[in-house]
Amino acid sequence: MAKSSDVRVDALDLTFHNERLAVPLHLSRGAISEVTYAKVVIEVQTRAGQTQRGTGAIFLSDLWAFPDPAYDHAQKDLAMRTLCQAIGDALRAGDELGDPLEKGHALEAVLPGLVAQVEATLPFLKRGAIPYLAALNCLSPFDAAVHDAWGRALGGSAYAFYGAAWLNADLGVYLGTDFAGRYPDTFLGQRRTRLRPQHVVGVSDALTPETAQAAGSTLPTNLTDWIRRDGLTCFKLKARGQDPAVDAQRLGDVYRTAVQAGAPPTAIRLSLDPNEACAHPDFLLEMIERLAHDHPAALAALDYIEQPTARDLSSYSFTLHKVAQHKPVIIDESLDRLENLAQLQRLGWSGLALKTCKGQSHSLLAYCWGKQHNLFMTLQDLTNPGLALVHSANLCAQLDLAVDYFEGNSRQYAPAACPQEQAAYPAYFQLQDGCLQLPAQPPFGLY
């Protein structure tokens, strides 16, 4: 049933800003040194005639979302920027009134056609070159801008309005008959104002001052100094996924370093992210066995393992059930289309990593699926700076997740990015006793 708060996009402004990271972010597929910040500002009109503005922003992370080595960073970045422009043109051309979930669903429906259009426009791209995950990354700032404008038009936090009074369709329309009659608000938690950040430990990051290289920036050069500066207790380890003994030792070394740097042992939480580098779950079983023998305290502190194996689920000749008996294994890059959710438990995944870079609509729907199926869920990052970080933190604060921390690593890699946005939301960029202390007042729209 149509609502007076339904919105239509009347105007749109898309801008790109190239951001060079203060230090490279090393993943198993390579290092990220520079990345595009895409920002969308829209003007909407409600069915009742009210006008409002909304904003969305995200890093277009081609190495993560579009890792094909056949194309270099400049080519993939151009492809993603061009796709963003095509999405913006589609919104300008014929947007219809609707709530943000309807509009996000409609945008995803036209996304494959827009991808094909971009691939035909850029001569260096082969047909089918742009992954759907990269397309979602491009779509996400537009989707966020709609949710933001809609919440602002209603006069408050977008999270206050994800119910039957303001949405035109229940979750059954998006997730199947098991969700008929239910809305996102039935799954949301009470908003938290205190969040612990999860600090990324790269595969080659120094752990102590003695092993650190000469400083190339004003940032700490080793984990010990980071912990002492910021009061950190939660750590996400990037792993090479090539030798289980090496990865087990690294987990043990990080745990020991955190204790020696002053982190309370009972507060230390670890996670492992091989970024698809593990060829088979037997690797993880051996690593866990070595942890149990050599570093039992680190094993106890390990909360989950994130996307250890390849993103193409159709390529699996194995399941992850045996690994999940020891530690939760959560999906990230493999979760692009929401239809993949139905395969999770069959393949042994314990849960999922939610990310705003896949869209606010996508994240909300995946979260509701996860809650209905009692999955282990976390909120992860894309080195989100500026408004993108504010969006991610506010989403985390509103969800009932398996852990009480979220990844927020722009403070490590892009601390000077988006200075005006940082100045407008200072609480999101300042740690107090190792935590973000969010404003007591809920966000306006998404921010």
C-alpha positions, 0 to 999 in steps of 0.5 A: 500500500502506497505511503505518503512518505514514499520518495522519488528522486528529482535531482542527483549529484555524483562526485568522485575523489581519488584518495591515496592511503597513508599506508598500503592495505595488504590483502591476499590478492595484493595491496591497495594504495589508492582508491576512489571515494564516490559521493552521491547527493540526491533531492527527493520529493515525497508523495505528500509533496515534501522535499528533502536531500539525502547523501551516500558515500563509499570507497569503490574498492576494485581490488576487493570487488573486482580482483580480475588480474587481467585489468589494472587498477586504472581500468577497473576504477574507470569501469566502476566510475562509469557504472556509477554514472550509469546508475545515476543516469538511470535514477535521473531518467525515470525514478518512481515513488516508493520506499527505500527497500522498494527502490533498492530492489528496483535498482538491483533489478536494472543493475545487470543491464547497466553493467552490460551497457558499461561493458559495451561502452568501454572497449577494453572490457570483455563481456561479463568482466564486471563482477556483481559484487563490484556492481553492488559496490557502485550501487551502494552510495545511491541506495544509502542516499535514498534511505537517508533522504527518506528517513530525513523526510520522515523527521528522524532516524531511518531505523525508526521507520523500517516497519509496516507503517512506512514500508509498502511491502513486508519481508516476504516480498524480498526474502520469501514466504517464511518472512510474510507479515514481518518487517525489518523493525522486528529484527533490529536491536536497541541502539548502542552508543558504545562500539569497540573498533576492530583493528586490522593487522596486515600480513606483514605488519610489525608487532613491536617497535623493534621489528618496525620499519622507519616511519613513512607517516605520522601513524604508529608503525607497529601493533604495540604502539597502536594498542598503547595509543588507542587502547585497542582490544579487538583485532582482525588478522589478514592471513596468507592462507598458505601455511597453517603453522605460519598463520597459527603462529601469527595469531599467537604472536598477535595475542601475546603482543596485545597482552604485553602492550597492556590489553586486558587478556579477557578483553582481547578478541581476534578474528582471521581473514585469509581473503579467500586464500585457503584452498581447502578447509583441511588447512583451517583444521590443521591451523586450529589444531596447531593453535589448540596445542601451541597457543590455546589462549589465542584460540579461545580469543578467536571469535570467527574466521572470515571468507577463508575459501574462494568466493565462487560457491559453485566451485566447492567440492567440500563443505565447511561443516568440520571447521564450523564445529570449532569456530564460526566461519562467515561469508563475505565476498561470496554473498553478493546476490541474496539468493546465495543465503539459501546455500549457506547452511548446506555448505557449512557457513556459520553466518555472514559479514554485513557491509554497507558497501553492498547497499543499505537495502542489501545489508538490512535484508541479509541481516533479517535473513540471518536473524531468522536463521540464527546465523553468526553475524558481524559488521565489516568494513571497506576502509570506510572514511567520512560519511561512509564510516558514520553510516557503517557505525550507525548501522552496527549500533542498531543491529543485534550482532554476534560480537560487540565490535565492528571493523573501522580501519580508515583510522589506520589507512585513511585518517585524513580523508574527508576532513569536512565530514570528520569535522561534522561528526567528530564522535565517530573519529575519536576513540575514548578508552578504546571505544567509539562513544556515539552521540546519545541522539539517534542519527538523522536519516542515516547520519 
